[in-house]
Amino acid sequence: MMKIDLHVHSKFSKRPSQWVLQKISCPESFTEPMLVYNTVKAKGMSLVTISDHNTIDGALEIAHLPDTYISEEITSYFPEDGCKVHVLAQNITEAQHDEIRKIRKNIFDLVAYLHDEKIVNIIAHPLYAVNDRLTINHFEQMLLLFKNFELNGARNDKQNQILTQVLKQLTPMDIERLSNIYDYQPLFDTPWEKNFTGGSDDHSGLNIARTCTAVDNATDLDDFMAGILNGKSRAVSDPSTPQTMAHNLYGIAYQFYRNRFNLERHTCKDQLLKFLDHSLMPVSNVNNGLMSRVYTFLSKRKNGREDSKSCSMKDLIRKETERLFAENPDLMNIARTQANKVNRGASLEKQEAHREKLWFDFVNQLSNKVLSHTGDFLLGQASGANLFNIFQTIGSVGGLYSLLAPYFVAFVHFAKDNEMNTTVLNRFAKYKNGMQAPKSRVQLGHFTDTFYDVNGVAQTLQQQVQAALKNDKHLTIITCDARAGKTGHGVKNFTPMGVYEIPEYTEQKLYYPPFLEMLDYCYHQGFTHIHSATPGPIGLAALAIAKILKLPLTATYHTQFPQYAQYLTGDDFIEDLTWKFMIWYYDQMDQIYVSSQNSFEELTERGIKAEKIRIMPRGINTEVFHPSNRCDILTSEYRVNEDALKFLYVGRVSKEKNLPLLVDAFKTLCAASDKVHLTVVGDGPYADEMKEMLKEYPVTFTGYLSGEPLCRVYASADLFVFPSATDTFGNVVLEAQASGLPVIVSDLGGPCENMLDRETGIIVKSDDGGALLSAMQELVINPWLRSQMSKRARAYMEDRSFENAFIQSWEFYKEMDTPASMEKFSKAV
């Protein structure tokens, strides 16, 4: 068997296609031809060739060595629209190269010339849009133009799999159909039979021969090329990932700066620079000549004491890198050990894979630390309304973006590949009984920051996980919480890289998610939709991931953060600033799900288009919350007077829930009746103050309850009171009614839309203590009305099962995949 990497670049490939390299005026490769030769031979390839873009200079530089031949990668175009394609021409002469240069601009002229000269030619990465103009029509024309197709080692492996599936099922009828459509006849025999080759498409020296072409029983170059033409070749590959592509981009950029400043002449003992050299240079090219100029740039310290919060992004990255090396023995080992001694005894391929993973871990940990610092500073300035510092900090984050840009570019390109994959499969599945088009099965990544909290949103999400498992729906809750224990099926919890505690809201913590880890996870899980249940840091991660992976993005609007901000700070400016952020965030969504008409109107009044918003069906587990749970738990465990009329509040104990109104109303109620009792289930920043104000009154504070104890407390009470005007839904109102309790709610927010006024309870004017007191008094003195409302409340909830509501809401995601919806989404992208 003979093996050749048919697609390798050297320093003679000058013009990069990636903007991240164009931005720094960097060529697309710095690999010396001699390094290509040595690496290829070290990896067991039979022959060596270099296929640079539109030049054979690299191949000529090693042409005097044994086991070499000349190739190039030709850039050509479809004449009608300028769609760029790349063609590999194997085993050519200098004279043929000169002729190719003259006619390469027109793909039809080029193919005709290569055919006449009997030059083995291969269409490289045929499903990759080089200049973003590639369509399914271009691909169909490639089927007529080319016999040999490359399975590219730098592209998405799914793309190679789909290409193989489509090509292997071609028939004479397919070719005839395409020939009639495009008015072109193939220049070779049996055009429905395609041949496969493999090439690494390496530009950095880091992945040479990771993918290659093998031909059994070949003994020389002529046998090898004949093997390709006779369909005996096959691609041998270690599949590429976005991490592989990003590692290449980092390597090219690093080699550019190393070469530009001729820094090999300078030596020092800096561990970071040794690590960079060992991580981003080809294995056989690493030496101990390190870069004093870069060292000076990274190590330069400001005079005097540095402020860790206000230092520049460059300084922050430097400081966190030093700390990271001190904390991570694996990285320290790379820095201290020559690359060819890392993983002593391992093959070159395993060493390169190991370096790729270590580099991802390094960038991930470094960006996590820097983002955590930046987030703390940004939120701290926001709480103090220091706008100048906010904008200054946001501007400096551009430095961090530059650090992560190669990963963003890589994931974007792999996601773009998936779009073309789907298009090709859909087109050819029309004509094939045996070919499977992509399934329209929804796979939802649902981002939230409140899965482990004790509140209605968290409980709803936990029930959704169970409903999804029961009904065979692919739902994964993605969260980031330091308090999380074991996670079961359908839940992925990431360890937060930092936490910010809101000064005015000490129980509410903002966890900073590890963004690169989340991005990598979502890519490999193959999500079809992303949903955000929060506009916080985790929601921002969901937004960025959906944009990078080109996925439909939806969100739930279930918390009135601007009103919370006003309650907590008393500052109208902060409320207005929060609204501006919220409207910007939700305006990025393809669809927004709200729990009530009130929330719908609130968002549309603020400028969100009505067609983006859908009212989401909500339900309750009517078997868990049931009047049959009534027992003596309040009298036996919490010592509530058996003869008292038992009021109940369940929820966060905080001022934004309008609990000061409840305190005043209940005090007045007690003055008129000694047969009432209030039980408060929950906790929060207002709890201590509320306990102090009601210490002389018949009030019980249970703290947080869940599960069976909570259900029993609900059913054992007589009335439910929930004065909040800031809840978009109020799940507790459903739980109370399902348990057979009449409810008293405010006329603002979602709760009033989830009960029947004067049938299952009473709606009162928000922020009106007198109205609240009047409703409480009416139900105290009218037992017949309480009884009727209790029966009606239970009957009203029996038609709102949680499982039915979940299945209805799941259909919303499937509707987004209809042709009209996807066309709208594609245009938006």
C-alpha positions, 0 to 999 in steps of 0.5 A, a space after each residue: 500500500 502507498 499513502 500520500 497526503 495530496 493536499 499540503 501547503 507551504 510558505 508559498 501559499 500567500 493569501 489567507 481566506 480567513 479574516 482573522 489572518 487577513 486582519 494582521 496581514 498574515 500569509 496563510 502558511 509559514 511552513 518551510 517546504 523542507 519541514 513538510 518533506 521531513 514531517 511527511 516522511 516521518 509519518 510514513 507517507 510513500 511520496 511527498 508533494 506540496 499543493 500551494 495556491 496557484 504556485 509550484 514554488 514550494 514543490 520545486 524547492 524539494 523537487 531534487 529530493 527522492 520521493 517527490 513530485 509537483 502539484 498545486 491547488 488551483 483557484 478557479 471560478 464559475 463564470 456566471 457568478 464568480 463562485 470560487 472553487 479549488 482544484 488539485 492538479 497532481 503530478 504536473 510539469 512546469 510548462 503545464 503550470 504556466 498554461 494553467 495560470 492562463 486559463 484557470 479563471 474559468 472552471 470549464 476551460 480549466 477542466 477541459 485543459 486538465 482532461 486533454 493533458 491527462 492530468 489527475 485532478 480532484 475537486 477539493 472540499 467540494 461542499 465548502 463555500 470558499 467565498 460564500 457563493 457556493 450553492 447546490 447548483 454549483 455542487 451539481 455542476 461539479 458532479 458533471 465536471 469532476 471524477 475525483 472528489 476530496 474528503 478534506 481533512 480540515 473540514 467538518 467530518 459530517 460533510 465528508 460523510 454526507 459527500 460520500 453518501 451522495 456520491 456513492 448513490 449516484 446513477 446514470 439517470 442522475 447524471 442525465 438529469 443534471 446534464 439536461 439541466 446544465 447543458 453540459 456533458 461530462 468529459 470522462 466515462 461512467 461519470 456517476 462513479 466517483 473516486 475518493 481521495 484524502 488530503 490534510 489541507 494543512 497550513 500550519 505544519 501542525 496536522 500534516 498527513 493527518 488525512 491522506 490517500 491510500 492505494 493498495 498494491 501500488 508500487 510507484 507514482 504511476 500506479 498510485 495515480 492509476 489507482 485513483 482513476 480506477 476507483 481504488 483509492 480511499 481516504 485515511 483520516 483522523 477527523 477534524 473538529 473546530 478545535 483542530 481548525 482553531 489550533 491551526 489558525 493560532 499556529 499560523 498567526 504565532 508563526 507569523 509574528 515569530 517569523 516577522 520579528 526574527 525572534 529565534 535569535 533571542 533566548 530567555 527562560 520565560 515559561 509562557 513563551 516556551 509553552 507557546 513555542 511548543 504548542 503552536 510550532 510544528 513538532 519537529 521545528 521547536 527549539 529553545 530559541 525564544 523571543 525576547 521581544 515578545 517576552 518584553 511585550 508580555 512581561 512589561 510591567 507598569 511602574 507602581 502598583 497595578 489595579 487588577 480591575 482597571 488594568 489594560 486587557 493586555 496586562 490582565 491577560 499577562 497576569 492571569 497567564 502567569 497565575 494559570 501556569 502556577 496552578 496547572 502542572 500540565 501546562 507547566 510541564 509543556 513549558 518546561 519540556 521540549 515538544 518532542 519529549 512531551 508524551 515520550 514514546 507517543 507517535 507524532 499524530 498522538 503528540 499533535 492531538 495532545 497539543 491541540 487539546 492542551 491548547 484548547 484547555 489553555 485558551 479556555 481557562 485563560 479566557 474564563 479568568 479574564 472574563 470573570 475579572 471583566 464581568 465583576 468590574 463591568 457589573 460593579 460599574 453598572 450598579 454604580 451607574 459609572 457609564 464612562 467606565 462601562 464603555 471603557 471596559 466594553 471597549 477593552 474586551 476587544 482584546 479578549 475577542 481577538 484572543 478567542 477569534 480563531 475559535 469563533 471563526 472555526 465554529 462558524 465555518 463548521 456550522 456553515 458546513 452543516 447548512 450546505 450538508 442539509 441542503 445537499 441531502 434534501 436535494 438528492 433525497 428527492 430522487 433516492 428511495 434509499 437516501 435519508 434526508 435529515 430528520 426534522 427532530 427538534 434537539 433543544 438546548 435550553 439555557 437557564 440560570 435558575 435550575 437549582 433554585 427554589 422558585 416557580 421557574 426552576 420547578 417548571 424547568 425540572 418538570 419539563 425535563 421529566 415530561 421530555 423524557 416521558 414523551 421522547 423529546 430531546 431537551 437538554 437543560 444547560 446551566 451553570 451553578 456552583 451549588 449543583 449536585 449530581 445531574 441526571 438525564 437531560 441536564 448539563 451543568 457547567 462549573 462556573 468560572 466566577 460569581 458576582 453577588 448583587 449587593 442589593 440582592 444577596 441571595 441572587 448570584 450571577 454565575 459566569 459560564 465557561 463560554 468555550 466549553 459551552 460552545 464546544 458542548 453545543 456543537 458536539 451535541 448537535 442541537 437544532 434550536 437554542 432557547 434562553 430562559 435568562 438575559 443574564 450571563 448564561 443567556 448572553 452565552 446562549 445568544 452568542 452560541 446560537 449566532 456562531 452555530 447559526 441556530 434558531 434562537 428563542 427565549 422566555 420572558 418570565 422575570 420583570 428585571 427592570 421593575 426588580 431593579 427599581 424596587 431594589 435601588 429606588 433609581 429610575 435611571 437604573 430601571 431605564 438602563 435595565 429596560 434598554 438592555 432587556 429590549 436589546 437582548 430580546 430583540 435578538 431572538 427569532 421568537 419570544 415566549 411569554 406567559 401572559 397577555 400582560 407580558 405580551 403588551 409590555 414588550 410590544 409597548 417597549 418596541 418588540 415586534 408583536 409577530 415575534 411574541 407568542 403566549 406560551 401554554 402553561 400547566 400544573 401537575 394536577 396529580 401532585 397539587 391536589 386537595 386530597 393532600 389536606 392534613 394537620 401539617 399546619 396545626 401539628 408541625 407549625 402550631 397554627 390554631 386549628 380554628 383559625 382561617 389560614 392564609 398562605 403566601 408562597 414565594 420569594 420573601 422580598 419587597 418587590 413581591 409587594 409584601 409590605 402591603 400584605 404586612 399592613 393588610 394582615 395587621 389590620 385584619 387581625 385587629 378585626 378578627 382573632 381567628 386568622 393566621 398567615 403562613 409564609 413559605 419561602 425566604 429572601 432579603 425581606 424575611 428578617 424585616 417581615 418577621 420583626 414587623 409581624 412578631 406579635 401577630 399570628 404568622 408562621 414562617 416555614 422557610 423554603 419547602 418543596 415536594 410533599 411538605 409543600 403540597 400538604 401545606 397548600 392543601 391544608 390552607 384556606 386562602 392564598 394571597 399573592 400581591 406581587 405586581 412584578 411576576 410575568 406568570 406566578 406558577 404558585 397561583 396555579 399550584 394554589 388553585 390546583 390544591 383547592 384554594 381561592 386566590 387573591 392576586 394583583 391586577 398587574 402581571 401574569 397571575 391575574 390571567 391564570 385565574 377567574 376573577 370572582 370565580 376562583 378568587 379575587 383580583 385587586 388593584 396593584 399597590 392598593 393596600 385597601 383593596 387587598 385588605 377588602 378582598 381578604 375581609 370579604 373571604 373571611 366573612 363569607 364561607 359560602 363564597 370561599 367554598 364555591 371558589 375552592 371547588 371552581 379553582 380545582 375544576 379550572 386547573 383540571 384542564 391545565 395539565 403540565 404534560 399537555 402544556 409542555 407538548 403544545 409548547 414543543 410544537 412551537 419549535 417544530 413550527 420554526 422548521 417549516 419551509 417559510 420559517 426557515 427561509 425567513 431565518 436563513 435571510 436573517 442569518 
